[in-house]
């Protein structure tokens, strides 16, 4: 008599593990290959819809945000271009250390704003 229950052997388990690893690796390549908005400088622009951007109330145009006075600087004078976290560079889009080096608009703002200097 034969037992019809499935009992995986080592070969089948190894095959399943390899296929799973290949699938996970391939999905990473596919996601990296998808088109992302980039700046002329070549970096990836931060989307205002990014979960981290949303949690920090990032906007590309600071005039769209309610900015409280911080460190003695009135909200209307707070922009990414005078924030400690904006990295050096040229142009309208520059890397921000808060957002993992993604590019933010120099005229933008987020709630992590910190006075330069």
C-alpha positions as CSV (number, residue, x, y, z in Angstrom):
1,X,0.0,0.0,0.0
2,X,1.2,3.5,-0.7
3,X,0.7,6.4,1.6
4,X,-0.6,9.4,-0.5
5,X,0.6,12.1,2.0
6,X,3.3,14.4,0.8
7,X,6.6,14.1,2.6
8,X,9.2,16.5,1.3
9,X,12.7,15.2,1.0
10,X,16.0,17.2,1.1
11,X,16.2,17.7,-2.6
12,X,12.7,19.1,-2.8
13,X,13.3,21.4,0.2
14,X,16.6,22.6,-1.3
15,X,14.9,23.3,-4.6
16,X,12.1,25.3,-2.9
17,X,14.7,27.3,-1.0
18,X,16.7,28.1,-4.1
19,X,13.6,29.1,-6.0
20,X,12.5,31.4,-3.2
21,X,15.9,33.1,-3.0
22,X,15.9,33.6,-6.8
23,X,12.4,35.1,-6.7
24,X,13.3,37.5,-3.9
25,X,16.5,38.6,-5.7
26,X,14.7,39.1,-9.0
27,X,12.0,41.2,-7.4
28,X,14.7,43.5,-6.0
29,X,16.2,44.0,-9.5
30,X,12.8,44.7,-11.0
31,X,12.0,47.3,-8.4
32,X,15.4,49.0,-8.9
33,X,14.8,49.0,-12.6
34,X,11.5,50.9,-12.5
35,X,11.6,54.5,-13.6
36,X,12.2,57.0,-10.8
37,X,12.1,60.7,-11.2
38,X,15.6,62.1,-11.2
39,X,17.1,65.5,-11.4
40,X,19.6,66.7,-14.1
41,X,22.3,66.0,-11.5
42,X,21.2,62.3,-11.5
43,X,20.0,61.8,-8.0
44,X,16.5,60.6,-7.0
45,X,14.0,63.4,-6.1
46,X,12.1,62.9,-2.9
47,X,8.4,62.5,-3.6
48,X,6.1,64.4,-1.2
49,X,4.1,61.1,-1.2
50,X,7.1,59.2,0.3
51,X,6.1,57.9,3.8
52,X,9.0,59.6,5.4
53,X,8.3,62.8,3.6
54,X,4.7,62.7,4.7
55,X,5.6,62.0,8.3
56,X,7.9,65.1,8.3
57,X,5.4,67.2,6.4
58,X,7.8,67.8,3.5
59,X,6.7,70.2,0.8
60,X,8.6,71.3,-2.3
61,X,7.3,74.8,-1.9
62,X,7.7,76.1,1.7
63,X,4.9,78.7,1.3
64,X,2.5,75.7,1.3
65,X,3.5,74.7,4.9
66,X,2.6,76.2,8.2
67,X,6.0,76.8,9.7
68,X,6.4,77.6,13.4
69,X,9.1,79.9,14.7
70,X,12.2,77.7,15.5
71,X,15.5,78.7,17.0
72,X,14.4,82.3,16.8
73,X,13.8,82.0,13.1
74,X,10.3,83.0,11.9
75,X,8.6,80.3,9.9
76,X,8.5,82.4,6.8
77,X,12.3,82.4,6.7
78,X,12.7,78.6,7.0
79,X,13.6,76.8,3.8
80,X,15.7,73.7,2.8
81,X,18.4,76.1,1.5
82,X,19.0,77.4,5.0
83,X,18.6,74.1,6.9
84,X,21.5,72.3,8.5
85,X,20.5,68.9,6.9
86,X,20.8,70.1,3.3
87,X,24.0,68.9,1.8
88,X,26.4,71.0,-0.2
89,X,25.9,71.4,-3.9
90,X,24.5,73.6,-6.7
91,X,21.0,73.8,-8.2
92,X,17.4,73.7,-7.3
93,X,17.5,70.1,-6.1
94,X,20.1,69.0,-3.5
95,X,20.6,65.9,-1.3
96,X,19.2,66.0,2.2
97,X,20.7,63.9,5.0
98,X,17.3,63.4,6.7
99,X,15.9,61.7,3.6
100,X,18.9,59.4,3.0
101,X,20.5,61.7,0.4
102,X,17.4,62.0,-1.8
103,X,17.1,65.3,-3.5
104,X,14.8,68.0,-2.0
105,X,13.9,71.3,-3.5
106,X,16.0,74.1,-2.0
107,X,12.8,76.2,-1.6
108,X,11.0,73.3,0.2
109,X,10.6,72.7,3.9
110,X,10.0,69.9,6.4
111,X,9.4,69.7,10.2
112,X,13.0,68.6,10.8
113,X,14.2,72.1,9.7
114,X,17.2,73.1,11.8
115,X,19.1,76.4,11.5
116,X,22.4,76.3,9.7
117,X,25.5,77.3,11.6
